[in-house]
Amino acid sequence: MSKLPIISGRECVSALQRAGFTIRRQTGSHIVLQRDNPYAVASVPKHKSLKKATLKSNIRQAGMTTDEFLSYL
């Protein structure tokens, strides 16, 4: 398992979009993304930098492994 980098919320959203997610809505500072096949929903805060625990949670919500997510960065 690779180490997680410190990235922004915008970079996380871009990586998830490359993985097939689309933006469904934004409520305040949180962007909700959805993928239909296989179904997954992820909520990403639009902050300048995400804590590693938050990023790990977003990866888990997306149903991805850390290495798979890093390949989309």
C-alpha angles and dihedrals in degrees: 000000000000126000116261116243123221105255136166125254089250091056090049091051091049092051092049090049089054087053091058103270122135128204110254102176145331123226112186108310096342123094117202116209128188136196121194104200108066092011116240137151125202129184114207123189112227097229131142091247131011122219114241092245091053092049091048090051091051091051090050091049089053091054093238136128121241093249091049091052092047090054089063095051 
